[in-house]
Amino acid sequence: MCISLADGQRSTEDVLITTVTIEIEGRKFDQELIALPNAKRNRTLLGIDFLKKSGIMLDLRNQQWFFADMPQKQFAFGEHANDQHPVDNLDVNLCTLHEEEGRCLNTTQKEKLVAVLK
């Protein structure tokens, strides 16, 4: 796959792809994620495609975000939606595939993806 990195560099890379369910403020969204097998300790970046799909609007001036269908309920950047599981306290190595995820991958691809997520 030809990919463009955040720094603008383009390259052709072998990638692993899966779909995961992301829950934000009680709303669930299926999102395709791409993993670079040779990358180490990278965090997941959600892009414009996710913002469009989820209806999340960013208010950069006020450092807030909200859902387009509920602009009156705003959240500060970095505010935790669920204080029981704040993102900053999660170990970045807790990524695993659920039973139903990665079903489009063959066994070898799934093993490689699991290794990347560890």
N, C-alpha and C positions, 0 to 999 in steps of 0.2 A: 504494500500500500504506500502511496506517496503521501507523506505527511509534512505539515508545516508546524514547526515548533514555535513557542512563544517569542523566541528571539528572531523569528523570520526565516530561519534556515529551513530549507526543504531537503528531504531525503527520502529514499525508498527503503522501507523497513518491513520486516516480518512483524506482524502484530497479532495479538490475541484479542478477540472481541467477545463480549458477553452482555447480557441485559440484566440489570438489577432493578429492584423496586426501591425508590428513595421516598422517605416519608418526611414531610416538612409541615409542621403545624396541623397534623391530622390529615393532610392530603397526601395521596400516594401517586407517584409517577414512575412509569417504567422508563428506564434510561439506558441506552446502549453505551457501554464503556469500552475504551480501547486501552490495552495494556502493552507497553513496550517491554518485551522479554529481557532486554539487556539493561534496562533502567533499574536503579537501586534506590530504595527509600524515597520514592516520589509520592506525593499526595495526589489525590484525585482532583482534577479541575473540571468544574461544570461550566460549559460555555453558553453562548448565545442561544444555541438550539434548546438547551434545557430551560433557560429563562423564558423563551417563547412558549414552549410546551406547558410550563407550569403557570404561566401568567404572572410571574414575579416581576415587579417593577422596582428599579433602583432609583432612589433619591440621593444622588451623590452629594449634593450641596448640604443636606441635613444628615448625611450618613445613616440613612434608614432605607428599609425595603418594605414592600407590601404586595399583596395579591391585587391584580387589576380589578377584580370583582368586589374587593373589600378595601378600598383606599383609606377608609377611616381607621382601620386597625394597622398600625405601623410598628415595625420592629427595628431596633437599633442594630447597626452592624455589630456583630460579635455577641449579641444577646442570645442566650440559650433558650430555645423553644421548650426544652424539657430539662429542668434543673437536675433531674436524677441521672442524666447521661450527658453532661456538658461535653461538647466536642473537644475542647482544649485538654480535657483529662483522659481522652481515649488514647490507647496505644495504637499507633498507626499500623501495627502489625496484626490487628485483630480482623483483617479482611479474610473472609472465607466465602466459598460458594454455598448457597443453599441447595437443597436437593434438586429443585426444579430449574436452577440457573445453570447455564452452560450446556443445556440439552442439545444445542446445535453443534457442539464440539465433539470430536472423536476423543477417545480415551487419552491419547498422547497429548492432544491440544489441551484437554482439561487439566491433565497433570502439570503441564507447563504453566498454565494460567494460575493454578493453585500455588505453584512454586514462586511465581512472581508476586503473588499477593501476600506471601509469608514474610 
